């Protein structure tokens, strides 16, 4: 039985998968298995995945959904985890690249702390023309290497979602992954962040401030396509709705809950704002009716949105809400 199970949800990844595979095969830590699970590709990814499993039958395993269905990343990662056997789960996306010591470096630290549920580090954001270290910490202020106890990372992660762990830069002990029931399959686009929040709320997490992976940023990524099409806005609604309910079940500060609620309201505005002035206000009011508690809480903000452009109203609301509105809501 391998110590580490590497999991990759595969979707139309023929352009980058070979480079990702090479970085796994070149790891200086050999005790791993790689689970490739296709999520309804139509570009030849399935044949490519099968070719790897045929070439390395004792190391690489390929699976796919019946009838070539597409279920999304969270669902596919959970199914892949069920097929895996390692004590430690390591995710890598089909377009990311590991340094050769990525597993050995993190495992050396991870194995010193039995109570640690997860270890992660920053990624090198890798664009075609430039690259830079991922911003981490509270509002991007940085983090020191070491153990962070619950719920420290909950507030840190929510302060700046760009600074949350990337799957390709994280190791999770299977027993803790199972304890929080893995990925939330109803969430799309931010499913990784939801998993990290569930873990951070209950278990210690170690941050190791060393870049061990390259995170490819490109036009063909799932999130980039979702943002360009506008579907990411709808996904964000589901995410922030989950976050708000999650925070209410924890000891989170009231301010953190209010910030998430304000972000949720702005998600509603972003969706409604794609229409003209009158239609957008009607759309916003209609959506607020689906969330009676939010409608009551944000009616003052809505009245501001009636007289100002959405972008200006958002800035005004953000600036004054704690001074004018906070004690009245």
Protein Blocks (a to p, Z undefined) as FASTA:
>chain_A
ZZbdcddddehkllmmmmmmmmmmmpcbfbbcdddddehiaehpmmmmmmmmmmmmmlbc
cdddehhiaebjklmmmmmmmmpmbfbdcdddfkbccdfklmmmmmmmmmmmmklmbdcd
ddddddfkbccdddedeehnapaedddddfklmmmmmmomklpccfklcccdfklmmmno
paafkbghjlmmmmmmmmmmmmccddddddfbdcdddfkbmklmmmmnommmmmmmmmmm
mmmmmmmmmccdfklmmmmmmmmmmmmmmmmmmpcfklmmmmmmmmmmmmmmlmmmmmmm
mmmmmmpcfklmmmmmmmmmmmmmmmmZZ
